[in-house]
Amino acid sequence: KFFTLTHELYLKQIDQNINSKNNLQKIDSTGILILENGQILKGFGLGYEGAATGEVCFNTSITGYQEIISDPSYAQQIINFTFPHVGNVGTNSEDQEATKIWAKGVIINTEITDPSNYRSFKHFDLWLKKNKIVGITGVDTRNLTNSIRDNGAPKGTICFAKNRRFDFKNLLKATKKWGGLKNLDLAKEVSTKKSYIWAGYKTWKKYSGYKKNKNSTLHVVAIDYGIKKNILRYFSDFNCKVTVVPCKTSSEEILKLNPNGVFLSNGPGDPAATGKYAIKIIKNLIKNNLPIFGICLGHQILSLTLGAKSKKMRLGHRGANHPVKNLIRGNVEITSQNHGFEIIERSLPKNIQVTHKSLFDNCIEGIKLKNKPVFSVQYHPEANPGPQDSVYLFREFVNNMKKNAKKKRS
């Protein structure tokens, strides 16, 4: 089902197999992944028939593949799943983290079986087709993961063709031509175009599903850089009304909404590129002494606003089993993560305290401003389906908003 061809082997074979009328080469597979170094991984296509180019990353989660693929933070990325049995519980309308899917493609080890789950409404393959996501199965995903760990996340093009004909030359050309995620502002692409008030649904419960919050005591304005729905649900759990605004909404417009606090969401792309317009907005919000809470890209942009610098990681952190040490409490949290950029610790100004660190590579996972109710984390405390070790961060933000509201009243 799987074998790898180097680009050199491909060049030797192309003269024997090439269609004389065009550059199409017929092979014995319906799906391929071609990497920027010319390496070709062959398998079986699934999902949407076509081709897509992006950064090839890996995710180590064993559950929650629908939530992972529908996370806007995966824009311009091809997800290689290390867990082999992806698609076995089907898909449903409740576990999608965004209205539109922004991931470019998926790579899976084992052929999809028929779904076996009481919540399943649609086969995984049909869901991929509907959302125009190109997939490939029958690939040695562990071997590909080891390659990414050794050499870094490569650019790649994933292609599904039922007629088994591929234009390797142009696919490789498209792969090399793509500029990558560095210096790319994707937040403006995935962000909502118009402000809206979140419907108020709480997090999912087994016997009741999603229930609405009917007791909103605090108002949060969430700046949407690629926000996940489960973040909004957690705010509903904590009795918050949430107004979601586009990523370029001015601080003046946000302040007119009279929020108790501002949330900086997760999202894709290079934080330095998004920061070109986001930093000014957040600076003004901090000056107005509003409680601020950031997650993932929101954490990175907040750090840049406070004077730090960011850089692209060699591998990134993507999975649901990342250990993070809480430097204030002294305990370890198991976290869900999805990021390819990090904050450079030596660039942090003195008024910032590092609150969390990764036990994998010691990178910064959380910060707070020493003299104001402003903090952020790199990981996802709202992770769906989990882990849920870090939900307390929402409580801390809510407490900051309550304290700030009391100060204003007094």
C-alpha positions as CSV (number, residue, x, y, z in Angstrom):
1,K,0.0,0.0,0.0
2,F,2.9,2.3,0.6
3,F,6.3,3.0,-0.8
4,T,8.5,6.0,-1.3
5,L,10.1,7.2,-4.5
6,T,13.0,9.7,-4.5
7,H,12.8,12.4,-7.1
8,E,15.8,10.8,-8.9
9,L,13.9,7.5,-9.3
10,Y,10.9,9.4,-10.6
11,L,13.1,11.1,-13.3
12,K,14.3,7.6,-14.5
13,Q,10.8,6.2,-14.7
14,I,9.1,9.2,-16.3
15,D,10.6,8.6,-19.8
16,Q,9.0,5.1,-19.8
17,N,5.6,6.0,-18.5
18,I,4.9,9.6,-19.5
19,N,1.9,10.4,-21.7
20,S,3.2,11.9,-24.9
21,K,0.4,14.5,-25.1
22,N,1.0,16.0,-21.7
23,N,3.0,15.7,-18.5
24,L,0.7,13.1,-16.9
25,Q,2.2,10.0,-15.5
26,K,0.1,6.9,-14.7
27,I,1.0,5.0,-11.6
28,D,-0.7,2.3,-9.5
29,S,-2.0,4.6,-6.8
30,T,-4.9,7.1,-6.6
31,G,-3.2,9.4,-4.0
32,I,0.2,10.9,-3.5
33,L,2.0,13.3,-1.3
34,I,5.0,15.1,-2.9
35,L,7.4,16.9,-0.7
36,E,9.6,19.9,-1.6
37,N,12.7,17.7,-1.7
38,G,11.2,15.6,-4.5
39,Q,10.2,12.7,-2.2
40,I,6.9,11.0,-3.3
41,L,4.7,9.1,-0.9
42,K,2.0,6.9,-2.6
43,G,-1.3,5.7,-1.2
44,F,-5.0,5.8,-1.8
45,G,-6.9,9.0,-2.3
46,L,-10.0,9.9,-0.2
47,G,-12.2,12.9,0.3
48,Y,-12.1,15.6,-2.3
49,E,-10.5,14.7,-5.7
50,G,-7.9,17.4,-6.5
51,A,-4.6,18.8,-5.3
52,A,-3.7,21.1,-2.4
53,T,-0.4,22.6,-1.2
54,G,0.6,23.5,2.3
55,E,2.9,22.8,5.2
56,V,3.0,19.2,6.3
57,C,2.7,18.8,10.1
58,F,1.8,16.0,12.4
59,N,-0.7,15.6,15.2
60,T,-0.4,13.0,17.9
61,S,-4.0,13.0,19.2
62,I,-5.8,9.7,19.3
63,T,-9.3,11.3,19.4
64,G,-11.0,14.4,18.1
65,Y,-10.0,14.3,14.4
66,Q,-13.1,16.2,13.3
67,E,-12.3,19.0,15.8
68,I,-8.7,19.0,14.7
69,I,-9.4,19.3,11.0
70,S,-12.1,22.0,11.6
71,D,-9.8,24.2,13.7
72,P,-9.0,27.3,11.7
73,S,-5.5,27.3,13.1
74,Y,-4.7,24.6,10.5
75,A,-5.2,26.9,7.6
76,Q,-2.6,26.2,4.8
77,Q,-1.5,23.0,6.5
78,I,-1.7,19.3,5.6
79,I,-2.2,17.2,8.8
80,N,-0.4,13.9,9.2
81,F,-2.1,11.9,11.9
82,T,0.2,9.6,13.9
83,F,-2.8,7.6,15.3
84,P,-3.7,5.1,12.6
85,H,-7.5,4.7,13.1
86,V,-8.9,8.0,11.9
87,G,-12.5,8.2,10.7
88,N,-13.7,5.2,12.6
89,V,-16.3,7.1,14.6
90,G,-17.6,9.1,11.6
91,T,-18.6,12.7,11.8
92,N,-21.5,14.8,13.1
93,S,-22.8,18.4,13.1
94,E,-21.8,19.1,16.7
95,D,-18.1,18.6,16.8
96,Q,-17.1,21.1,14.1
97,E,-15.0,24.0,15.5
98,A,-15.7,26.4,12.7
99,T,-18.3,26.9,10.0
100,K,-15.7,26.6,7.2
101,I,-12.8,24.1,7.0
102,W,-9.4,25.8,6.4
103,A,-7.0,22.8,6.5
104,K,-5.5,21.8,3.1
105,G,-5.4,18.0,3.5
106,V,-5.1,14.9,5.7
107,I,-2.7,12.0,5.7
108,I,-3.9,8.8,7.4
109,N,-2.3,5.4,7.9
110,T,-5.1,2.9,7.8
111,E,-8.1,2.6,5.5
112,I,-11.3,4.1,6.9
113,T,-13.8,1.6,8.2
114,D,-17.6,2.2,8.4
115,P,-18.3,4.5,11.4
116,S,-19.2,2.9,14.7
117,N,-20.5,5.6,17.0
118,Y,-24.0,6.6,18.2
119,R,-23.3,10.2,17.4
120,S,-22.2,9.7,13.8
121,F,-24.3,11.2,11.0
122,K,-21.9,11.1,8.1
123,H,-19.1,8.9,6.9
124,F,-15.7,10.6,7.3
125,D,-14.9,10.3,3.6
126,L,-18.2,12.0,2.6
127,W,-17.5,14.8,5.2
128,L,-14.1,15.3,3.6
129,K,-15.7,15.5,0.1
130,K,-18.3,18.0,1.3
131,N,-15.7,20.3,2.8
132,K,-13.3,19.9,-0.2
133,I,-10.4,18.4,1.8
134,V,-8.0,16.2,-0.1
135,G,-7.0,13.1,1.8
136,I,-4.6,10.1,1.3
137,T,-4.5,6.8,3.2
138,G,-2.2,3.8,3.2
139,V,0.8,6.0,4.1
140,D,3.4,5.1,6.7
141,T,2.5,8.1,8.9
142,R,5.0,7.2,11.6
143,N,7.9,7.2,9.1
144,L,6.7,10.5,7.8
145,T,6.5,11.9,11.4
146,N,10.1,10.8,12.1
147,S,11.2,12.5,8.9
148,I,9.5,15.8,10.0
149,R,11.1,15.5,13.4
150,D,14.6,15.0,11.9
151,N,14.3,17.6,9.1
152,G,11.5,20.0,10.1
153,A,8.0,20.6,8.7
154,P,8.3,20.5,4.9
155,K,6.2,22.1,2.2
156,G,4.1,19.5,0.3
157,T,1.3,18.9,-2.1
158,I,-1.3,16.3,-1.6
159,C,-3.2,15.0,-4.6
160,F,-6.1,12.6,-5.3
161,A,-6.8,11.4,-8.8
162,K,-9.1,8.5,-9.5
163,N,-7.6,8.0,-12.9
164,R,-4.2,7.5,-11.3
165,R,-2.6,10.1,-13.5
166,F,-0.3,12.7,-11.9
167,D,1.7,15.7,-13.3
168,F,4.7,15.2,-11.0
169,K,6.7,18.0,-12.6
170,N,4.1,20.7,-12.0
171,L,3.1,19.3,-8.6
172,L,6.7,19.6,-7.4
173,K,6.9,23.0,-9.0
174,A,3.8,24.2,-7.1
175,T,5.2,22.8,-3.9
176,K,8.5,24.6,-4.2
177,K,6.8,27.8,-5.3
178,W,4.6,28.1,-2.3
179,G,6.1,30.6,0.2
180,G,5.3,28.8,3.4
181,L,3.7,30.1,6.7
182,K,6.5,32.5,7.7
183,N,5.5,36.1,7.2
184,L,1.9,35.0,6.3
185,D,-1.1,36.8,7.9
186,L,-3.8,34.2,7.7
187,A,-5.9,35.6,10.5
188,K,-7.5,38.2,8.2
189,E,-8.5,35.3,5.9
190,V,-10.2,33.1,8.5
191,S,-11.7,35.9,10.8
192,T,-15.4,36.7,10.8
193,K,-16.2,39.5,8.3
194,K,-19.0,40.9,10.6
195,S,-19.4,41.2,14.3
196,Y,-21.9,38.8,15.9
197,I,-23.2,37.8,19.4
198,W,-22.5,34.2,20.2
199,A,-25.6,32.1,20.5
200,G,-24.8,31.2,24.1
201,Y,-24.5,27.4,23.8
202,K,-22.6,25.8,26.7
203,T,-20.1,22.9,26.3
204,W,-21.5,19.5,25.3
205,K,-22.9,17.1,27.9
206,K,-23.6,13.5,27.1
207,Y,-27.3,13.4,27.9
208,S,-28.4,17.0,27.1
209,G,-26.1,18.0,24.2
210,Y,-25.6,21.8,23.9
211,K,-27.7,23.8,26.3
212,K,-28.0,27.6,26.2
213,N,-26.7,30.0,28.9
214,K,-29.6,32.1,30.1
215,N,-27.7,34.0,32.8
216,S,-25.1,36.3,31.3
217,T,-23.6,38.5,34.0
218,L,-20.4,39.6,32.1
219,H,-19.7,40.8,28.6
220,V,-16.6,39.5,26.7
221,V,-15.5,40.9,23.4
222,A,-13.6,38.2,21.5
223,I,-11.2,39.3,18.7
224,D,-11.5,36.6,16.1
225,Y,-8.1,35.5,14.6
226,G,-9.6,32.1,13.9
227,I,-11.7,31.3,17.0
228,K,-12.8,27.8,17.9
229,K,-16.5,27.4,18.9
230,N,-15.6,25.5,22.1
231,I,-13.9,28.6,23.4
232,L,-17.2,30.4,23.1
233,R,-19.0,27.5,24.7
234,Y,-16.7,27.8,27.8
235,F,-17.5,31.4,28.1
236,S,-21.2,30.5,28.2
237,D,-20.4,27.9,30.9
238,F,-19.1,30.9,33.0
239,N,-22.2,33.0,32.3
240,C,-20.6,35.3,29.8
241,K,-22.2,37.1,26.9
242,V,-19.7,37.1,24.0
243,T,-19.5,39.5,21.1
244,V,-17.2,38.2,18.4
245,V,-15.5,40.9,16.3
246,P,-13.3,40.8,13.1
247,C,-9.5,40.8,13.7
248,K,-9.1,44.3,12.4
249,T,-11.8,45.9,14.6
250,S,-10.3,49.1,16.2
251,S,-9.9,49.5,19.9
252,E,-12.3,52.5,19.8
253,E,-15.1,50.2,18.3
254,I,-14.3,47.5,20.9
255,L,-14.5,50.0,23.8
256,K,-17.9,51.3,22.5
257,L,-19.2,47.8,23.2
258,N,-18.5,48.3,26.9
259,P,-16.9,44.9,27.6
260,N,-15.9,43.6,31.0
261,G,-12.9,42.0,29.3
262,V,-11.3,41.2,25.9
263,F,-10.4,37.8,24.6
264,L,-7.6,37.3,22.0
265,S,-8.4,34.1,20.1
266,N,-6.4,31.3,18.5
267,G,-5.7,31.4,14.8
268,P,-3.3,30.5,12.0
269,G,-0.2,32.1,10.4
270,D,2.8,34.2,11.5
271,P,2.0,36.3,14.6
272,A,4.5,39.0,13.4
273,A,2.5,39.4,10.2
274,T,-0.8,39.6,12.1
275,G,0.8,41.9,14.6
276,K,1.2,44.7,12.0
277,Y,-2.3,45.8,12.7
278,A,-3.2,43.8,15.9
279,I,-0.5,45.3,18.2
280,K,-1.8,48.8,18.0
281,I,-5.3,47.6,18.8
282,I,-4.2,45.6,21.9
283,K,-1.9,48.3,23.2
284,N,-4.9,50.7,23.4
285,L,-7.0,48.1,25.2
286,I,-4.2,47.5,27.8
287,K,-4.0,51.3,28.3
288,N,-7.7,51.2,29.2
289,N,-7.0,48.7,32.0
290,L,-9.3,46.0,30.6
291,P,-8.7,42.4,31.7
292,I,-7.3,40.5,28.7
293,F,-6.9,36.8,28.1
294,G,-5.2,35.2,25.0
295,I,-4.9,31.7,23.7
296,C,-2.5,30.4,21.1
297,L,-2.1,33.1,18.4
298,G,-3.7,35.5,20.9
299,H,-0.9,34.6,23.3
300,Q,1.8,35.3,20.7
301,I,0.3,38.6,19.6
302,L,-0.1,39.7,23.2
303,S,3.5,38.9,23.8
304,L,4.6,40.9,20.7
305,T,2.4,43.8,21.9
306,L,4.3,43.8,25.3
307,G,7.6,44.0,23.5
308,A,8.6,40.4,22.9
309,K,9.6,38.7,19.6
310,S,8.5,35.5,18.0
311,K,10.1,32.9,15.7
312,K,9.0,29.9,13.7
313,M,9.5,26.5,15.4
314,R,11.2,23.7,13.6
315,L,8.4,21.2,14.4
316,G,5.7,23.0,16.3
317,H,3.4,21.4,19.0
318,R,0.3,19.6,17.8
319,G,-1.5,17.0,19.9
320,A,-3.5,16.4,23.0
321,N,-0.9,15.0,25.3
322,H,1.7,17.9,25.8
323,P,2.9,18.3,29.4
324,V,3.1,21.9,30.6
325,K,4.5,23.0,34.0
326,N,2.6,25.7,35.8
327,L,5.5,27.7,37.3
328,I,3.2,29.5,39.8
329,R,1.4,26.4,41.2
330,G,4.2,24.0,40.7
331,N,2.0,21.3,39.1
332,V,1.9,19.8,35.6
333,E,-1.0,20.1,33.2
334,I,-1.6,17.8,30.2
335,T,-2.6,20.1,27.4
336,S,-3.9,20.2,23.8
337,Q,-1.7,22.2,21.5
338,N,-1.6,23.4,17.9
339,H,1.1,26.0,17.0
340,G,4.1,26.4,14.8
341,F,5.5,29.7,16.2
342,E,6.8,30.5,19.7
343,I,7.9,33.5,21.8
344,I,11.6,34.0,22.3
345,E,12.2,34.1,26.0
346,R,15.2,36.3,26.0
347,S,13.2,39.0,24.2
348,L,10.6,39.3,27.1
349,P,10.6,42.7,28.9
350,K,11.0,42.7,32.7
351,N,7.4,43.5,33.4
352,I,6.3,40.1,32.0
353,Q,6.3,37.0,34.2
354,V,6.5,33.5,32.5
355,T,3.8,31.4,34.1
356,H,4.0,28.1,32.1
357,K,6.6,26.1,30.3
358,S,6.6,23.1,28.0
359,L,8.2,20.0,29.5
360,F,9.0,18.8,25.9
361,D,11.3,21.6,24.8
362,N,11.1,24.2,27.6
363,C,9.4,26.8,25.3
364,I,7.1,29.5,26.8
365,E,3.6,28.3,27.3
366,G,2.1,31.1,29.3
367,I,2.8,34.7,30.5
368,K,1.2,37.5,32.5
369,L,1.7,41.2,32.8
370,K,2.9,41.9,36.4
371,N,1.0,45.1,37.0
372,K,-2.3,44.5,35.1
373,P,-4.9,41.7,34.7
374,V,-3.5,40.6,31.4
375,F,-2.4,37.0,30.7
376,S,-2.2,34.4,28.0
377,V,-1.3,30.8,27.3
378,Q,0.1,29.1,24.2
379,Y,-2.0,25.9,24.6
380,H,-5.7,25.2,24.4
381,P,-7.5,25.0,27.8
382,E,-10.8,24.7,26.0
383,A,-9.8,21.5,24.1
384,N,-12.6,19.4,22.8
385,P,-12.7,16.5,23.5
386,G,-10.0,17.2,26.0
387,P,-7.8,17.2,28.1
388,Q,-9.5,19.6,30.5
389,D,-6.7,20.2,33.1
390,S,-6.5,24.0,32.3
391,V,-10.2,25.1,32.4
392,Y,-9.3,27.1,35.5
393,L,-7.8,29.8,33.2
394,F,-11.3,30.8,32.1
395,R,-12.2,31.1,35.8
396,E,-9.2,33.3,36.4
397,F,-10.2,35.6,33.5
398,V,-13.8,35.8,34.8
399,N,-12.5,36.6,38.3
400,N,-10.3,39.4,36.8
401,M,-13.4,40.8,35.1
402,K,-15.4,40.7,38.3
403,K,-12.7,42.5,40.2
404,N,-12.3,45.1,37.5
405,A,-16.1,45.7,37.5
406,K,-16.1,46.3,41.3
407,K,-13.2,48.8,40.9
408,K,-15.3,50.8,38.3
409,R,-18.4,50.8,40.6
410,S,-16.4,52.0,43.6
